[in-house]
Amino acid sequence: MNDPSVQKIIDKYQSISKKMMDRVAASQVKVVPPKLVAKYESGSAPGLMYSVHLDRSDKLTCTCPGFVYRRRCRHITSCEQEIFA
């Protein structure tokens, strides 16, 4: 493929593609990982650890089953007592 007109078209599309990718990259949402606040060992399964994190909206979340089902757990309560004490 030594045809200059074909190469010109390829170059043009590569340029357009690069510009589009730059726009997409610039508009991407930056993901901020939640901040680890504390770790607690499970009372029912020794060795199993649960993590309490502070998310972007300053709400505490926990990885334990109680928090998953009730959106509240003793780990969150314990963290709140330590933070706001």
PyMOL CGO cylinders between C-alpha atoms (Angstrom):
from pymol import cmd
from pymol.cgo import CYLINDER

trace = [
    CYLINDER, 0.00, 0.00, 0.00, 2.19, 2.77, -1.23, 0.3, 1, 1, 1, 1, 1, 1,
    CYLINDER, 2.19, 2.77, -1.23, -0.68, 4.83, -2.61, 0.3, 1, 1, 1, 1, 1, 1,
    CYLINDER, -0.68, 4.83, -2.61, -0.27, 8.34, -1.14, 0.3, 1, 1, 1, 1, 1, 1,
    CYLINDER, -0.27, 8.34, -1.14, -4.00, 9.05, -1.19, 0.3, 1, 1, 1, 1, 1, 1,
    CYLINDER, -4.00, 9.05, -1.19, -4.72, 5.92, 0.90, 0.3, 1, 1, 1, 1, 1, 1,
    CYLINDER, -4.72, 5.92, 0.90, -1.99, 6.85, 3.37, 0.3, 1, 1, 1, 1, 1, 1,
    CYLINDER, -1.99, 6.85, 3.37, -3.41, 10.37, 3.62, 0.3, 1, 1, 1, 1, 1, 1,
    CYLINDER, -3.41, 10.37, 3.62, -6.84, 8.97, 4.53, 0.3, 1, 1, 1, 1, 1, 1,
    CYLINDER, -6.84, 8.97, 4.53, -5.31, 6.62, 7.11, 0.3, 1, 1, 1, 1, 1, 1,
    CYLINDER, -5.31, 6.62, 7.11, -3.34, 9.48, 8.67, 0.3, 1, 1, 1, 1, 1, 1,
    CYLINDER, -3.34, 9.48, 8.67, -6.45, 11.65, 8.82, 0.3, 1, 1, 1, 1, 1, 1,
    CYLINDER, -6.45, 11.65, 8.82, -8.49, 8.93, 10.60, 0.3, 1, 1, 1, 1, 1, 1,
    CYLINDER, -8.49, 8.93, 10.60, -5.66, 8.26, 13.04, 0.3, 1, 1, 1, 1, 1, 1,
    CYLINDER, -5.66, 8.26, 13.04, -5.56, 11.98, 13.85, 0.3, 1, 1, 1, 1, 1, 1,
    CYLINDER, -5.56, 11.98, 13.85, -9.33, 12.09, 14.38, 0.3, 1, 1, 1, 1, 1, 1,
    CYLINDER, -9.33, 12.09, 14.38, -9.17, 8.93, 16.51, 0.3, 1, 1, 1, 1, 1, 1,
    CYLINDER, -9.17, 8.93, 16.51, -6.42, 10.42, 18.70, 0.3, 1, 1, 1, 1, 1, 1,
    CYLINDER, -6.42, 10.42, 18.70, -8.44, 13.62, 19.22, 0.3, 1, 1, 1, 1, 1, 1,
    CYLINDER, -8.44, 13.62, 19.22, -11.52, 11.61, 20.17, 0.3, 1, 1, 1, 1, 1, 1,
    CYLINDER, -11.52, 11.61, 20.17, -9.57, 9.47, 22.63, 0.3, 1, 1, 1, 1, 1, 1,
    CYLINDER, -9.57, 9.47, 22.63, -8.07, 12.61, 24.20, 0.3, 1, 1, 1, 1, 1, 1,
    CYLINDER, -8.07, 12.61, 24.20, -11.57, 14.05, 24.65, 0.3, 1, 1, 1, 1, 1, 1,
    CYLINDER, -11.57, 14.05, 24.65, -12.81, 10.83, 26.24, 0.3, 1, 1, 1, 1, 1, 1,
    CYLINDER, -12.81, 10.83, 26.24, -9.82, 10.71, 28.59, 0.3, 1, 1, 1, 1, 1, 1,
    CYLINDER, -9.82, 10.71, 28.59, -10.36, 14.34, 29.61, 0.3, 1, 1, 1, 1, 1, 1,
    CYLINDER, -10.36, 14.34, 29.61, -14.04, 13.74, 30.39, 0.3, 1, 1, 1, 1, 1, 1,
    CYLINDER, -14.04, 13.74, 30.39, -13.52, 10.59, 32.43, 0.3, 1, 1, 1, 1, 1, 1,
    CYLINDER, -13.52, 10.59, 32.43, -14.69, 10.70, 36.03, 0.3, 1, 1, 1, 1, 1, 1,
    CYLINDER, -14.69, 10.70, 36.03, -11.82, 10.32, 38.43, 0.3, 1, 1, 1, 1, 1, 1,
    CYLINDER, -11.82, 10.32, 38.43, -12.55, 7.50, 40.89, 0.3, 1, 1, 1, 1, 1, 1,
    CYLINDER, -12.55, 7.50, 40.89, -11.64, 8.26, 44.48, 0.3, 1, 1, 1, 1, 1, 1,
    CYLINDER, -11.64, 8.26, 44.48, -11.32, 5.12, 46.57, 0.3, 1, 1, 1, 1, 1, 1,
    CYLINDER, -11.32, 5.12, 46.57, -12.99, 5.16, 49.98, 0.3, 1, 1, 1, 1, 1, 1,
    CYLINDER, -12.99, 5.16, 49.98, -10.73, 5.92, 52.93, 0.3, 1, 1, 1, 1, 1, 1,
    CYLINDER, -10.73, 5.92, 52.93, -10.12, 3.04, 55.33, 0.3, 1, 1, 1, 1, 1, 1,
    CYLINDER, -10.12, 3.04, 55.33, -11.18, 4.09, 58.82, 0.3, 1, 1, 1, 1, 1, 1,
    CYLINDER, -11.18, 4.09, 58.82, -10.90, 0.87, 60.84, 0.3, 1, 1, 1, 1, 1, 1,
    CYLINDER, -10.90, 0.87, 60.84, -10.70, -2.91, 60.71, 0.3, 1, 1, 1, 1, 1, 1,
    CYLINDER, -10.70, -2.91, 60.71, -12.54, -5.21, 63.08, 0.3, 1, 1, 1, 1, 1, 1,
    CYLINDER, -12.54, -5.21, 63.08, -12.28, -8.94, 63.61, 0.3, 1, 1, 1, 1, 1, 1,
    CYLINDER, -12.28, -8.94, 63.61, -15.49, -10.93, 63.34, 0.3, 1, 1, 1, 1, 1, 1,
    CYLINDER, -15.49, -10.93, 63.34, -16.92, -12.12, 66.64, 0.3, 1, 1, 1, 1, 1, 1,
    CYLINDER, -16.92, -12.12, 66.64, -18.37, -15.27, 65.10, 0.3, 1, 1, 1, 1, 1, 1,
    CYLINDER, -18.37, -15.27, 65.10, -15.54, -16.21, 62.73, 0.3, 1, 1, 1, 1, 1, 1,
    CYLINDER, -15.54, -16.21, 62.73, -12.10, -15.57, 64.26, 0.3, 1, 1, 1, 1, 1, 1,
    CYLINDER, -12.10, -15.57, 64.26, -9.59, -14.46, 61.66, 0.3, 1, 1, 1, 1, 1, 1,
    CYLINDER, -9.59, -14.46, 61.66, -12.24, -12.87, 59.44, 0.3, 1, 1, 1, 1, 1, 1,
    CYLINDER, -12.24, -12.87, 59.44, -11.78, -9.09, 59.23, 0.3, 1, 1, 1, 1, 1, 1,
    CYLINDER, -11.78, -9.09, 59.23, -14.33, -6.42, 58.35, 0.3, 1, 1, 1, 1, 1, 1,
    CYLINDER, -14.33, -6.42, 58.35, -13.35, -3.00, 57.05, 0.3, 1, 1, 1, 1, 1, 1,
    CYLINDER, -13.35, -3.00, 57.05, -15.06, 0.31, 57.76, 0.3, 1, 1, 1, 1, 1, 1,
    CYLINDER, -15.06, 0.31, 57.76, -14.54, 2.97, 55.09, 0.3, 1, 1, 1, 1, 1, 1,
    CYLINDER, -14.54, 2.97, 55.09, -15.46, 6.63, 54.72, 0.3, 1, 1, 1, 1, 1, 1,
    CYLINDER, -15.46, 6.63, 54.72, -16.91, 7.22, 51.25, 0.3, 1, 1, 1, 1, 1, 1,
    CYLINDER, -16.91, 7.22, 51.25, -16.92, 10.38, 49.10, 0.3, 1, 1, 1, 1, 1, 1,
    CYLINDER, -16.92, 10.38, 49.10, -20.13, 11.61, 50.71, 0.3, 1, 1, 1, 1, 1, 1,
    CYLINDER, -20.13, 11.61, 50.71, -18.58, 11.26, 54.21, 0.3, 1, 1, 1, 1, 1, 1,
    CYLINDER, -18.58, 11.26, 54.21, -20.71, 8.25, 55.11, 0.3, 1, 1, 1, 1, 1, 1,
    CYLINDER, -20.71, 8.25, 55.11, -19.30, 5.22, 56.88, 0.3, 1, 1, 1, 1, 1, 1,
    CYLINDER, -19.30, 5.22, 56.88, -19.71, 1.82, 55.22, 0.3, 1, 1, 1, 1, 1, 1,
    CYLINDER, -19.71, 1.82, 55.22, -18.76, -1.63, 56.43, 0.3, 1, 1, 1, 1, 1, 1,
    CYLINDER, -18.76, -1.63, 56.43, -18.03, -4.92, 54.71, 0.3, 1, 1, 1, 1, 1, 1,
    CYLINDER, -18.03, -4.92, 54.71, -19.85, -7.04, 57.32, 0.3, 1, 1, 1, 1, 1, 1,
    CYLINDER, -19.85, -7.04, 57.32, -23.12, -8.87, 56.55, 0.3, 1, 1, 1, 1, 1, 1,
    CYLINDER, -23.12, -8.87, 56.55, -25.01, -6.81, 59.15, 0.3, 1, 1, 1, 1, 1, 1,
    CYLINDER, -25.01, -6.81, 59.15, -24.25, -3.59, 57.31, 0.3, 1, 1, 1, 1, 1, 1,
    CYLINDER, -24.25, -3.59, 57.31, -25.10, -5.14, 53.95, 0.3, 1, 1, 1, 1, 1, 1,
    CYLINDER, -25.10, -5.14, 53.95, -28.58, -6.15, 55.19, 0.3, 1, 1, 1, 1, 1, 1,
    CYLINDER, -28.58, -6.15, 55.19, -29.45, -3.35, 57.65, 0.3, 1, 1, 1, 1, 1, 1,
    CYLINDER, -29.45, -3.35, 57.65, -27.18, -0.48, 56.49, 0.3, 1, 1, 1, 1, 1, 1,
    CYLINDER, -27.18, -0.48, 56.49, -26.14, -0.29, 60.14, 0.3, 1, 1, 1, 1, 1, 1,
    CYLINDER, -26.14, -0.29, 60.14, -23.80, -2.42, 62.29, 0.3, 1, 1, 1, 1, 1, 1,
    CYLINDER, -23.80, -2.42, 62.29, -21.84, -2.42, 65.53, 0.3, 1, 1, 1, 1, 1, 1,
    CYLINDER, -21.84, -2.42, 65.53, -18.63, -1.63, 63.64, 0.3, 1, 1, 1, 1, 1, 1,
    CYLINDER, -18.63, -1.63, 63.64, -20.12, 1.62, 62.31, 0.3, 1, 1, 1, 1, 1, 1,
    CYLINDER, -20.12, 1.62, 62.31, -21.47, 2.48, 65.77, 0.3, 1, 1, 1, 1, 1, 1,
    CYLINDER, -21.47, 2.48, 65.77, -18.05, 1.83, 67.30, 0.3, 1, 1, 1, 1, 1, 1,
    CYLINDER, -18.05, 1.83, 67.30, -16.33, 4.06, 64.73, 0.3, 1, 1, 1, 1, 1, 1,
    CYLINDER, -16.33, 4.06, 64.73, -18.83, 6.87, 65.28, 0.3, 1, 1, 1, 1, 1, 1,
    CYLINDER, -18.83, 6.87, 65.28, -18.27, 6.70, 69.04, 0.3, 1, 1, 1, 1, 1, 1,
    CYLINDER, -18.27, 6.70, 69.04, -14.49, 6.87, 68.55, 0.3, 1, 1, 1, 1, 1, 1,
    CYLINDER, -14.49, 6.87, 68.55, -14.64, 9.68, 65.98, 0.3, 1, 1, 1, 1, 1, 1,
    CYLINDER, -14.64, 9.68, 65.98, -17.23, 11.86, 67.74, 0.3, 1, 1, 1, 1, 1, 1,
    CYLINDER, -17.23, 11.86, 67.74, -16.23, 11.09, 71.33, 0.3, 1, 1, 1, 1, 1, 1,
]
cmd.load_cgo(trace, "trace")
